[in-house]
Amino acid sequence: MKRTFNYLFFVMLITVFSCNKSNNVKVGYLIPNEKSERYVKEREFFKQKITSMGGEALTASADYDDQRQIEQAHEMITQGAKVLVVNAVNMNTAAAIVRDAHDNNVQVIAYDRLIQNSDLDYYISFDNVKVGKLMAEYVTKIKPEGNYVLIGGDKADLNAVLVKQGQMDVLSGLVKAGKIKIDYNVYVEDWSGENAYQEMKRYLNLSKETPVAVLSSYDGMTAGCIKALDESNLGGIVATTGQDAELEACRNIINDRQSMTVYKPLKLLAERSAEIAFKMATGEKIEVPSNTVNNGQKDVPSILLEPLMVNKNNMKSVIIADGFYTENQLFN
């Protein structure tokens, strides 16, 4: 009886110790802002996954301020985070986060946006060149000739450059053939819908041409472009693209006010990142991906997930089927 009691007591101690050890595993998760609905969703997916594995997610939003994000990262390090998962405000200045983390034996995963010129540990994102290709391939099928406008994201984010690269991979041959003319081509600070609206309005007011397509690289900017097009009585006439499958964009697609969006399965991205971060934090072996992306200093081990084209025809089979929105949210 005594021997049995001692054994049970020993097992209980081991269980409690294991739980406490697991609960003490802290992982930092930093996002650029809370204005983009995708970032809020991803944060919840990430937190839930870390919690389900027995860890704790420390989270912070930088509200577009790169220096604030650097401070938030340092604060998480002092709070005991073993790994930082960083969706950088600025791909260049975020290198300071990597340096600070490594000085304190903390590893860093660049989440969705690559961190440049640093000894980065890991990068997980989507194939952003393909994002741009999906936009251009879709629009050139429905608008094979005419004037095109390209509204790109913030140039401080490498993703904006890669998306436009993908667009140009498709468009360049048609431009050379004289079928398409790129009449306006800009990057927009902070991926801002208001800034995109001003750019689109400026083009429409100054140009004597009417565009057949606007390749906007993000749904939030597309909303600004559509507002400017409406003011020129071109809403629903000009083909428009987007990215991230935001709720307003999906509704606009259903109502023929936006042509398509590129959906990036964000739950998959957030949960895969959480799994990798937790394993890194607990010293578990992780499978090193065969892909690498050069960040200016090193070839960073990278996972690049596949984006998906979404239009009116496959909205239910992609967006609703993936649980991103319900039918009620989209159609009511």
C-alpha positions as CSV (number, residue, x, y, z in Angstrom):
1,M,0.0,0.0,0.0
2,K,2.8,2.4,0.9
3,R,4.7,1.4,-2.2
4,T,1.6,2.1,-4.3
5,F,1.1,5.5,-2.7
6,N,4.7,6.5,-3.3
7,Y,4.4,5.5,-6.9
8,L,1.2,7.6,-7.4
9,F,2.8,10.5,-5.6
10,F,5.8,10.3,-7.9
11,V,3.6,10.2,-11.0
12,M,1.7,13.2,-9.8
13,L,4.8,15.2,-9.2
14,I,6.1,14.3,-12.7
15,T,2.7,15.3,-14.3
16,V,2.6,18.6,-12.4
17,F,6.3,19.4,-13.3
18,S,5.6,18.6,-17.0
19,C,2.5,20.8,-17.1
20,N,4.4,23.7,-15.4
21,K,7.3,23.3,-17.8
22,S,4.9,23.3,-20.8
23,N,3.0,26.3,-19.5
24,N,6.2,28.2,-19.0
25,V,7.0,28.0,-22.7
26,K,6.4,31.6,-24.0
27,V,6.3,32.6,-27.6
28,G,6.1,36.2,-28.8
29,Y,3.8,37.1,-31.7
30,L,4.1,40.6,-33.2
31,I,1.8,42.1,-35.8
32,P,2.0,45.4,-37.7
33,N,-1.5,46.7,-36.8
34,E,-5.0,45.8,-35.9
35,K,-6.7,47.7,-38.7
36,S,-6.3,44.8,-41.1
37,E,-8.9,42.2,-40.1
38,R,-6.6,39.4,-41.3
39,Y,-4.0,40.3,-38.6
40,V,-6.6,40.0,-35.9
41,K,-7.8,36.7,-37.1
42,E,-4.3,35.3,-37.4
43,R,-3.4,36.4,-33.9
44,E,-6.3,34.4,-32.5
45,F,-5.4,31.3,-34.6
46,F,-1.9,31.6,-33.4
47,K,-2.8,32.0,-29.7
48,Q,-5.3,29.1,-29.8
49,K,-2.7,26.8,-31.3
50,I,0.1,27.7,-28.8
51,T,-2.4,27.3,-25.9
52,S,-3.5,23.9,-27.3
53,M,0.1,22.8,-27.1
54,G,0.4,23.9,-23.5
55,G,2.3,27.2,-24.1
56,E,1.6,30.9,-23.7
57,A,1.5,33.4,-26.6
58,L,2.6,37.0,-25.8
59,T,1.1,39.3,-28.5
60,A,1.5,42.9,-29.5
61,S,0.4,45.3,-32.3
62,A,2.7,48.0,-33.4
63,D,0.2,50.3,-35.1
64,Y,2.5,50.8,-38.1
65,D,5.3,52.0,-35.9
66,D,8.5,50.1,-36.6
67,Q,10.4,51.5,-33.5
68,R,7.5,50.6,-31.3
69,Q,7.6,47.0,-32.7
70,I,11.3,46.8,-31.8
71,E,10.5,47.9,-28.2
72,Q,7.6,45.4,-28.0
73,A,10.0,42.6,-29.1
74,H,12.5,43.5,-26.4
75,E,9.8,43.6,-23.8
76,M,8.7,40.1,-24.8
77,I,12.3,38.9,-24.5
78,T,12.5,40.3,-21.0
79,Q,9.2,38.5,-20.2
80,G,10.8,35.2,-21.1
81,A,9.8,34.5,-24.7
82,K,12.0,31.8,-26.2
83,V,11.0,32.5,-29.8
84,L,9.7,35.6,-31.5
85,V,7.3,35.3,-34.5
86,V,7.5,38.7,-36.2
87,N,5.2,40.1,-38.9
88,A,7.5,43.1,-39.5
89,V,6.3,46.7,-39.9
90,N,9.5,47.4,-41.8
91,M,11.6,44.6,-43.3
92,N,14.8,46.6,-42.9
93,T,14.6,48.0,-39.4
94,A,13.2,44.7,-38.0
95,A,16.8,43.4,-38.3
96,A,17.3,45.1,-34.9
97,I,14.8,42.7,-33.5
98,V,16.8,39.7,-34.7
99,R,20.1,41.1,-33.3
100,D,18.5,41.8,-29.9
101,A,16.9,38.4,-29.8
102,H,20.1,36.5,-30.7
103,D,22.0,38.5,-28.1
104,N,19.5,37.0,-25.6
105,N,19.5,33.4,-27.0
106,V,16.0,33.9,-28.5
107,Q,15.2,32.7,-32.0
108,V,13.2,34.6,-34.6
109,I,10.7,33.5,-37.2
110,A,9.8,36.1,-39.9
111,Y,6.0,35.7,-40.4
112,D,4.6,36.5,-43.9
113,R,7.1,39.3,-44.4
114,L,10.8,38.6,-44.7
115,I,13.2,40.4,-42.4
116,Q,16.2,41.7,-44.5
117,N,19.9,41.7,-43.7
118,S,19.8,39.7,-40.6
119,D,20.8,36.3,-39.2
120,L,17.1,35.2,-39.3
121,D,16.3,31.7,-38.1
122,Y,13.2,30.9,-40.2
123,Y,10.8,32.4,-42.7
124,I,7.2,31.3,-43.3
125,S,4.9,33.0,-45.8
126,F,3.1,32.5,-49.1
127,D,4.5,32.5,-52.6
128,N,4.0,36.2,-53.1
129,V,5.2,36.2,-56.7
130,K,2.4,33.7,-57.4
131,V,0.0,36.1,-55.7
132,G,0.8,38.7,-58.3
133,K,0.6,36.2,-61.1
134,L,-2.8,35.0,-60.1
135,M,-4.1,38.6,-60.2
136,A,-2.6,39.4,-63.6
137,E,-3.6,36.0,-65.2
138,Y,-7.2,36.5,-64.1
139,V,-7.6,40.0,-65.3
140,T,-5.8,39.5,-68.6
141,K,-8.3,36.8,-69.5
142,I,-11.3,39.2,-69.0
143,K,-9.5,42.4,-70.1
144,P,-6.9,41.3,-72.7
145,E,-6.4,44.8,-74.1
146,G,-6.4,48.4,-72.8
147,N,-5.0,50.7,-70.1
148,Y,-3.9,49.1,-66.8
149,V,-3.3,50.8,-63.5
150,L,-1.0,49.0,-60.9
151,I,-1.5,50.0,-57.3
152,G,1.1,48.2,-55.2
153,G,1.6,48.0,-51.5
154,D,4.2,49.6,-49.3
155,K,7.7,49.3,-50.9
156,A,9.2,48.9,-47.4
157,D,7.5,45.5,-47.4
158,L,9.3,43.0,-49.8
159,N,5.9,41.3,-50.4
160,A,4.7,44.4,-52.2
161,V,7.7,44.2,-54.6
162,L,7.3,40.4,-55.1
163,V,3.5,40.8,-55.9
164,K,4.3,43.4,-58.5
165,Q,7.1,41.2,-59.9
166,G,4.5,38.4,-60.3
167,Q,2.1,40.9,-62.1
168,M,4.8,42.0,-64.4
169,D,5.9,38.4,-65.2
170,V,2.4,38.1,-66.8
171,L,2.0,41.6,-68.2
172,S,5.3,42.3,-69.8
173,G,4.7,40.2,-72.9
174,L,1.4,41.8,-73.5
175,V,2.9,45.2,-73.0
176,K,5.6,44.5,-75.6
177,A,2.9,43.2,-78.0
178,G,1.1,46.5,-77.6
179,K,-2.0,44.9,-76.3
180,I,-1.8,46.4,-72.8
181,K,-0.5,49.8,-71.7
182,I,0.5,50.3,-68.1
183,D,-0.8,53.8,-67.7
184,Y,-0.1,54.3,-63.9
185,N,2.2,52.3,-61.6
186,V,2.7,53.2,-58.0
187,Y,3.5,51.8,-54.5
188,V,1.2,52.9,-51.6
189,E,2.6,53.7,-48.2
190,D,1.3,51.5,-45.3
191,W,-0.9,49.5,-47.8
192,S,-3.4,52.3,-47.0
193,G,-6.9,52.4,-48.5
194,E,-7.0,56.1,-48.1
195,N,-3.7,56.5,-49.9
196,A,-4.8,54.2,-52.6
197,Y,-8.0,56.3,-53.0
198,Q,-5.9,59.5,-53.4
199,E,-3.6,57.8,-56.0
200,M,-6.5,56.5,-58.0
201,K,-8.4,59.8,-57.8
202,R,-5.2,61.7,-58.9
203,Y,-4.9,59.3,-61.9
204,L,-8.5,59.6,-63.0
205,N,-8.5,63.4,-62.6
206,L,-5.2,63.9,-64.6
207,S,-5.4,61.2,-67.2
208,K,-7.5,61.5,-70.3
209,E,-7.5,57.7,-70.5
210,T,-10.0,55.3,-69.0
211,P,-8.5,52.1,-67.5
212,V,-9.9,48.7,-68.2
213,A,-8.2,47.2,-65.1
214,V,-6.8,48.2,-61.8
215,L,-4.4,45.6,-60.3
216,S,-4.5,46.5,-56.6
217,S,-2.3,44.4,-54.4
218,Y,-4.5,44.3,-51.3
219,D,-8.3,44.4,-50.6
220,G,-8.1,47.4,-48.3
221,M,-6.5,49.4,-51.1
222,T,-9.0,48.0,-53.6
223,A,-11.8,49.5,-51.5
224,G,-10.2,52.9,-51.9
225,C,-9.8,52.4,-55.6
226,I,-13.4,51.4,-56.0
227,K,-14.5,54.5,-54.1
228,A,-12.5,56.7,-56.6
229,L,-13.9,54.7,-59.6
230,D,-17.5,55.2,-58.3
231,E,-16.9,58.9,-58.2
232,S,-16.0,58.8,-61.9
233,N,-18.9,56.5,-62.7
234,L,-16.6,53.6,-63.4
235,G,-17.6,51.4,-60.5
236,G,-18.3,47.8,-61.6
237,I,-17.0,48.5,-65.1
238,V,-13.2,48.5,-64.5
239,A,-11.8,45.1,-63.5
240,T,-10.2,45.2,-60.0
241,T,-8.1,42.7,-58.0
242,G,-7.2,42.4,-54.4
243,Q,-5.5,40.2,-51.8
244,D,-6.4,38.7,-48.4
245,A,-10.2,38.0,-48.9
246,E,-11.3,40.7,-46.5
247,L,-15.1,40.6,-45.8
248,E,-15.9,43.8,-47.7
249,A,-13.9,42.6,-50.7
250,C,-15.7,39.2,-50.7
251,R,-19.0,41.0,-50.6
252,N,-17.9,43.3,-53.4
253,I,-17.0,40.2,-55.5
254,I,-20.4,38.7,-54.9
255,N,-22.0,41.9,-56.0
256,D,-19.8,42.4,-59.1
257,R,-18.0,45.4,-57.7
258,Q,-14.6,43.6,-57.4
259,S,-13.4,41.0,-59.9
260,M,-11.3,38.7,-57.7
261,T,-9.1,38.4,-54.6
262,V,-6.2,36.2,-53.7
263,Y,-6.9,34.1,-50.6
264,K,-4.0,33.0,-48.4
265,P,-5.2,30.3,-46.0
266,L,-4.3,32.3,-42.9
267,K,-5.3,29.7,-40.4
268,L,-2.8,27.3,-41.9
269,L,-0.1,29.9,-41.9
270,A,-0.7,30.9,-38.2
271,E,-1.0,27.3,-37.0
272,R,2.1,26.1,-38.9
273,S,4.1,29.0,-37.5
274,A,2.8,28.2,-34.0
275,E,3.8,24.6,-34.3
276,I,7.3,25.5,-35.5
277,A,7.8,28.2,-32.9
278,F,6.7,25.9,-30.1
279,K,9.1,23.2,-31.2
280,M,11.9,25.7,-31.4
281,A,11.1,27.0,-28.0
282,T,11.1,23.5,-26.4
283,G,14.2,22.3,-28.2
284,E,12.3,19.7,-30.3
285,K,13.7,18.8,-33.7
286,I,12.0,20.4,-36.6
287,E,12.2,19.4,-40.2
288,V,14.4,21.9,-42.1
289,P,12.7,22.9,-45.3
290,S,14.4,22.5,-48.6
291,N,13.4,26.0,-49.7
292,T,15.5,29.0,-48.8
293,V,15.0,32.7,-49.4
294,N,18.0,35.1,-49.4
295,N,17.4,38.1,-47.1
296,G,20.6,39.9,-48.1
297,Q,22.7,38.3,-45.5
298,K,21.9,34.6,-45.6
299,D,19.7,31.9,-47.3
300,V,16.9,31.6,-44.7
301,P,15.1,28.2,-44.3
302,S,11.7,28.9,-45.7
303,I,8.2,27.5,-46.0
304,L,6.2,29.1,-48.8
305,L,2.5,28.1,-48.8
306,E,0.2,28.2,-51.9
307,P,-2.2,31.2,-52.4
308,L,-5.6,30.7,-54.1
309,M,-7.5,32.7,-56.6
310,V,-11.1,33.5,-55.5
311,N,-13.9,34.9,-57.6
312,K,-17.7,34.8,-57.5
313,N,-17.8,31.3,-58.8
314,N,-15.6,29.6,-56.2
315,M,-16.4,31.8,-53.1
316,K,-18.3,29.1,-51.4
317,S,-16.0,26.2,-52.2
318,V,-12.9,28.1,-51.0
319,I,-13.8,30.8,-48.5
320,I,-16.8,29.2,-46.8
321,A,-15.5,25.7,-47.1
322,D,-12.3,26.7,-45.3
323,G,-14.3,28.3,-42.5
324,F,-12.9,31.8,-43.1
325,Y,-16.4,33.3,-43.3
326,T,-19.9,31.8,-42.9
327,E,-22.5,32.0,-45.6
328,N,-24.5,34.4,-43.4
329,Q,-21.5,36.8,-43.2
330,L,-21.1,36.9,-47.0
331,F,-24.6,36.8,-48.3
332,N,-26.6,38.7,-45.6
